[in-house]
């Protein structure tokens, strides 16, 4: 009779599920890196644009 939680059984399940996922991530690593770089560039541009708009509004209120 098995105990309610069999650690070895859970470990095998996690390893069996994680192995193919890691294989897919490894094979798509270059594409994932490219998308992350583009996303960070877009976020940086958005932050810069919002900062510029905020600065412009402050300067307009001043004069």
N, CA, C and O atoms as CSV, one atom per row, in Angstrom:
chain,resi,resn,atom,element,x,y,z
A,1,UNK,N,N,0.837,-1.179,0.000
A,1,UNK,CA,C,0.000,0.000,0.000
A,1,UNK,C,C,0.882,1.242,0.000
A,1,UNK,O,O,1.831,1.365,0.774
A,2,UNK,N,N,0.528,2.163,-0.905
A,2,UNK,CA,C,1.303,3.397,-0.994
A,2,UNK,C,C,0.852,4.396,0.047
A,2,UNK,O,O,-0.307,4.409,0.463
A,3,UNK,N,N,1.798,5.244,0.466
A,3,UNK,CA,C,1.437,6.331,1.366
A,3,UNK,C,C,0.635,7.374,0.583
A,3,UNK,O,O,0.692,7.387,-0.647
A,4,UNK,N,N,-0.108,8.245,1.266
A,4,UNK,CA,C,-0.931,9.233,0.558
A,4,UNK,C,C,-0.134,10.112,-0.408
A,4,UNK,O,O,-0.615,10.421,-1.498
A,5,UNK,N,N,1.071,10.515,-0.024
A,5,UNK,CA,C,1.927,11.316,-0.900
A,5,UNK,C,C,3.248,10.582,-1.062
A,5,UNK,O,O,4.048,10.507,-0.129
A,6,UNK,N,N,3.466,10.052,-2.236
A,6,UNK,CA,C,4.698,9.335,-2.528
A,6,UNK,C,C,5.651,10.324,-3.204
A,6,UNK,O,O,5.447,10.693,-4.361
A,7,UNK,N,N,6.691,10.750,-2.482
A,7,UNK,CA,C,7.613,11.776,-2.965
A,7,UNK,C,C,8.309,11.329,-4.244
A,7,UNK,O,O,8.488,12.131,-5.161
A,8,UNK,N,N,8.696,10.086,-4.315
A,8,UNK,CA,C,9.385,9.588,-5.508
A,8,UNK,C,C,8.463,9.642,-6.732
A,8,UNK,O,O,8.896,10.004,-7.826
A,9,UNK,N,N,7.206,9.286,-6.539
A,9,UNK,CA,C,6.227,9.327,-7.627
A,9,UNK,C,C,6.019,10.763,-8.107
A,9,UNK,O,O,5.966,11.013,-9.311
A,10,UNK,N,N,5.900,11.709,-7.169
A,10,UNK,CA,C,5.737,13.122,-7.515
A,10,UNK,C,C,6.981,13.635,-8.236
A,10,UNK,O,O,6.866,14.363,-9.222
A,11,UNK,N,N,8.159,13.268,-7.757
A,11,UNK,CA,C,9.410,13.692,-8.372
A,11,UNK,C,C,9.517,13.198,-9.808
A,11,UNK,O,O,9.921,13.953,-10.692
A,12,UNK,N,N,9.162,11.954,-10.046
A,12,UNK,CA,C,9.200,11.399,-11.402
A,12,UNK,C,C,8.218,12.132,-12.314
A,12,UNK,O,O,8.514,12.379,-13.483
A,13,UNK,N,N,7.057,12.475,-11.779
A,13,UNK,CA,C,6.079,13.218,-12.565
A,13,UNK,C,C,6.560,14.600,-12.941
A,13,UNK,O,O,6.372,15.039,-14.076
A,14,UNK,N,N,7.185,15.297,-11.991
A,14,UNK,CA,C,7.705,16.642,-12.252
A,14,UNK,C,C,8.837,16.579,-13.269
A,14,UNK,O,O,8.864,17.373,-14.210
A,15,UNK,N,N,9.765,15.656,-13.096
A,15,UNK,CA,C,10.889,15.520,-14.023
A,15,UNK,C,C,10.383,15.113,-15.409
A,15,UNK,O,O,10.872,15.622,-16.418
A,16,UNK,N,N,9.419,14.211,-15.464
A,16,UNK,CA,C,8.873,13.778,-16.742
A,16,UNK,C,C,8.148,14.888,-17.481
A,16,UNK,O,O,8.127,14.903,-18.712
A,17,UNK,N,N,7.557,15.812,-16.746
A,17,UNK,CA,C,6.863,16.941,-17.371
A,17,UNK,C,C,7.831,18.060,-17.730
A,17,UNK,O,O,7.694,18.685,-18.781
A,18,UNK,N,N,8.797,18.313,-16.873
A,18,UNK,CA,C,9.714,19.432,-17.082
A,18,UNK,C,C,10.731,19.167,-18.193
A,18,UNK,O,O,11.173,20.107,-18.853
A,19,UNK,N,N,11.104,17.927,-18.407
A,19,UNK,CA,C,12.120,17.621,-19.419
A,19,UNK,C,C,11.708,18.046,-20.832
A,19,UNK,O,O,12.488,18.730,-21.495
A,20,UNK,N,N,10.535,17.680,-21.317
A,20,UNK,CA,C,10.153,18.152,-22.656
A,20,UNK,C,C,9.994,19.668,-22.735
A,20,UNK,O,O,10.303,20.280,-23.758
A,21,UNK,N,N,9.511,20.264,-21.656
A,21,UNK,CA,C,9.353,21.730,-21.642
A,21,UNK,C,C,10.713,22.397,-21.769
A,21,UNK,O,O,10.862,23.355,-22.527
A,22,UNK,N,N,11.707,21.906,-21.039
A,22,UNK,CA,C,13.055,22.466,-21.150
A,22,UNK,C,C,13.643,22.251,-22.539
A,22,UNK,O,O,14.368,23.104,-23.052
A,23,UNK,N,N,13.330,21.115,-23.144
A,23,UNK,CA,C,13.793,20.857,-24.506
A,23,UNK,C,C,13.208,21.855,-25.497
A,23,UNK,O,O,13.920,22.357,-26.367
A,24,UNK,N,N,11.934,22.141,-25.370
A,24,UNK,CA,C,11.289,23.115,-26.260
A,24,UNK,C,C,11.859,24.506,-26.032
A,24,UNK,O,O,12.142,25.226,-26.989
A,25,UNK,N,N,12.030,24.887,-24.776
A,25,UNK,CA,C,12.591,26.211,-24.466
A,25,UNK,C,C,14.002,26.329,-25.031
A,25,UNK,O,O,14.366,27.369,-25.581
A,26,UNK,N,N,14.794,25.277,-24.901
A,26,UNK,CA,C,16.157,25.308,-25.423
A,26,UNK,C,C,16.171,25.445,-26.940
A,26,UNK,O,O,16.996,26.173,-27.492
A,27,UNK,N,N,15.267,24.752,-27.611
A,27,UNK,CA,C,15.255,24.816,-29.075
A,27,UNK,C,C,14.773,26.178,-29.579
A,27,UNK,O,O,15.165,26.605,-30.665
A,28,UNK,N,N,13.935,26.859,-28.812
A,28,UNK,CA,C,13.435,28.173,-29.214
A,28,UNK,C,C,14.169,29.314,-28.518
A,28,UNK,O,O,13.673,30.441,-28.509
A,29,UNK,N,N,15.324,29.055,-27.943
A,29,UNK,CA,C,16.030,30.048,-27.142
A,29,UNK,C,C,16.353,31.311,-27.942
A,29,UNK,O,O,16.190,32.420,-27.434
A,30,UNK,N,N,16.802,31.156,-29.164
A,30,UNK,CA,C,17.170,32.322,-29.974
A,30,UNK,C,C,15.952,33.190,-30.274
A,30,UNK,O,O,16.031,34.417,-30.201
A,31,UNK,N,N,14.829,32.562,-30.611
A,31,UNK,CA,C,13.621,33.317,-30.905
A,31,UNK,C,C,13.073,34.001,-29.650
A,31,UNK,O,O,12.601,35.137,-29.705
A,32,UNK,N,N,13.143,33.286,-28.512
A,32,UNK,CA,C,12.669,33.867,-27.257
A,32,UNK,C,C,13.523,35.081,-26.899
A,32,UNK,O,O,12.995,36.112,-26.480
A,33,UNK,N,N,14.839,34.962,-27.062
A,33,UNK,CA,C,15.734,36.080,-26.765
A,33,UNK,C,C,15.428,37.270,-27.662
A,33,UNK,O,O,15.435,38.410,-27.199
A,34,UNK,N,N,15.160,37.021,-28.932
A,34,UNK,CA,C,14.849,38.092,-29.869
A,34,UNK,C,C,13.564,38.806,-29.451
A,34,UNK,O,O,13.504,40.036,-29.476
A,35,UNK,N,N,12.539,38.048,-29.068
A,35,UNK,CA,C,11.284,38.660,-28.639
A,35,UNK,C,C,11.469,39.454,-27.345
A,35,UNK,O,O,10.884,40.526,-27.187
A,36,UNK,N,N,12.271,38.941,-26.431
A,36,UNK,CA,C,12.515,39.678,-25.187
A,36,UNK,C,C,13.262,40.984,-25.458
A,36,UNK,O,O,12.972,42.002,-24.829
A,37,UNK,N,N,14.210,40.964,-26.376
A,37,UNK,CA,C,14.931,42.193,-26.712
A,37,UNK,C,C,14.002,43.226,-27.333
A,37,UNK,O,O,14.062,44.405,-26.983
A,38,UNK,N,N,13.152,42.797,-28.244
A,38,UNK,CA,C,12.212,43.718,-28.875
A,38,UNK,C,C,11.231,44.266,-27.842
A,38,UNK,O,O,10.922,45.457,-27.847
A,39,UNK,N,N,10.741,43.398,-26.957
A,39,UNK,CA,C,9.808,43.841,-25.923
A,39,UNK,C,C,10.456,44.862,-24.997
A,39,UNK,O,O,9.828,45.857,-24.637
A,40,UNK,N,N,11.704,44.626,-24.610
A,40,UNK,CA,C,12.374,45.584,-23.730
A,40,UNK,C,C,12.618,46.906,-24.445
A,40,UNK,O,O,12.547,47.968,-23.826
A,41,UNK,N,N,12.901,46.852,-25.730
A,41,UNK,CA,C,13.070,48.076,-26.507
A,41,UNK,C,C,11.763,48.862,-26.569
A,41,UNK,O,O,11.767,50.083,-26.407
A,42,UNK,N,N,10.653,48.177,-26.800
A,42,UNK,CA,C,9.353,48.846,-26.869
A,42,UNK,C,C,8.987,49.462,-25.516
A,42,UNK,O,O,8.490,50.587,-25.460
A,43,UNK,N,N,9.228,48.735,-24.439
A,43,UNK,CA,C,8.943,49.264,-23.100
A,43,UNK,C,C,9.823,50.479,-22.819
A,43,UNK,O,O,9.340,51.472,-22.273
A,44,UNK,N,N,11.086,50.421,-23.175
A,44,UNK,CA,C,11.983,51.561,-22.973
A,44,UNK,C,C,11.547,52.784,-23.762
A,44,UNK,O,O,11.583,53.905,-23.254
A,45,UNK,N,N,11.136,52.567,-25.003
A,45,UNK,CA,C,10.644,53.685,-25.812
A,45,UNK,C,C,9.364,54.275,-25.223
A,45,UNK,O,O,9.195,55.495,-25.218
A,46,UNK,N,N,8.467,53.433,-24.729
A,46,UNK,CA,C,7.223,53.917,-24.127
A,46,UNK,C,C,7.504,54.732,-22.872
A,46,UNK,O,O,6.892,55.780,-22.665
A,47,UNK,N,N,8.418,54.265,-22.037
A,47,UNK,CA,C,8.767,55.007,-20.823
A,47,UNK,C,C,9.399,56.345,-21.180
A,47,UNK,O,O,9.078,57.366,-20.570
A,48,UNK,N,N,10.288,56.350,-22.155
A,48,UNK,CA,C,10.903,57.600,-22.590
A,48,UNK,C,C,9.879,58.567,-23.151
A,48,UNK,O,O,9.945,59.764,-22.870
A,49,UNK,N,N,8.939,58.075,-23.935
A,49,UNK,CA,C,7.900,58.919,-24.512
A,49,UNK,C,C,6.994,59.490,-23.431
A,49,UNK,O,O,6.659,60.674,-23.466
A,50,UNK,N,N,6.595,58.662,-22.474
A,50,UNK,CA,C,5.757,59.152,-21.375
A,50,UNK,C,C,6.501,60.168,-20.519
A,50,UNK,O,O,5.897,61.135,-20.056
A,51,UNK,N,N,7.784,59.973,-20.300
A,51,UNK,CA,C,8.582,60.946,-19.551
A,51,UNK,C,C,8.663,62.266,-20.300
A,51,UNK,O,O,8.575,63.333,-19.693
A,52,UNK,N,N,8.828,62.200,-21.614
A,52,UNK,CA,C,8.887,63.405,-22.429
A,52,UNK,C,C,7.560,64.162,-22.402
A,52,UNK,O,O,7.549,65.389,-22.304
A,53,UNK,N,N,6.444,63.439,-22.487
A,53,UNK,CA,C,5.125,64.077,-22.419
A,53,UNK,C,C,4.917,64.725,-21.062
A,53,UNK,O,O,4.400,65.840,-20.985
A,54,UNK,N,N,5.309,64.054,-19.996
A,54,UNK,CA,C,5.177,64.616,-18.645
A,54,UNK,C,C,6.010,65.881,-18.497
A,54,UNK,O,O,5.548,66.873,-17.934
A,55,UNK,N,N,7.231,65.844,-19.002
A,55,UNK,CA,C,8.103,67.016,-18.935
A,55,UNK,C,C,7.516,68.164,-19.742
A,55,UNK,O,O,7.555,69.315,-19.308
A,56,UNK,N,N,6.973,67.855,-20.913
A,56,UNK,CA,C,6.368,68.879,-21.770
A,56,UNK,C,C,5.174,69.539,-21.074
A,56,UNK,O,O,5.017,70.758,-21.146
A,57,UNK,N,N,4.335,68.750,-20.403
A,57,UNK,CA,C,3.177,69.300,-19.690
A,57,UNK,C,C,3.616,70.209,-18.544
A,57,UNK,O,O,3.017,71.260,-18.318
A,58,UNK,N,N,4.659,69.806,-17.822
A,58,UNK,CA,C,5.155,70.631,-16.713
A,58,UNK,C,C,5.702,71.950,-17.229
A,58,UNK,O,O,5.490,72.996,-16.615
A,59,UNK,N,N,6.410,71.906,-18.362
A,59,UNK,CA,C,6.962,73.132,-18.920
A,59,UNK,C,C,5.860,74.059,-19.438
A,59,UNK,O,O,5.983,75.278,-19.316
A,60,UNK,N,N,4.797,73.511,-20.008
A,60,UNK,CA,C,3.692,74.326,-20.513
A,60,UNK,C,C,2.948,75.009,-19.373
A,60,UNK,O,O,2.508,76.148,-19.528
A,61,UNK,N,N,2.794,74.336,-18.222
A,61,UNK,CA,C,2.119,74.938,-17.067
A,61,UNK,C,C,2.959,76.068,-16.477
A,61,UNK,O,O,2.428,77.022,-15.910
A,62,UNK,N,N,4.254,75.946,-16.618
A,62,UNK,CA,C,5.165,76.926,-16.024
A,62,UNK,C,C,5.061,78.271,-16.733
A,62,UNK,O,O,5.140,79.306,-16.071
A,63,UNK,N,N,4.887,78.297,-18.055
A,63,UNK,CA,C,4.862,79.548,-18.804
A,63,UNK,C,C,3.488,79.959,-19.159
A,63,UNK,O,O,3.299,80.997,-19.794
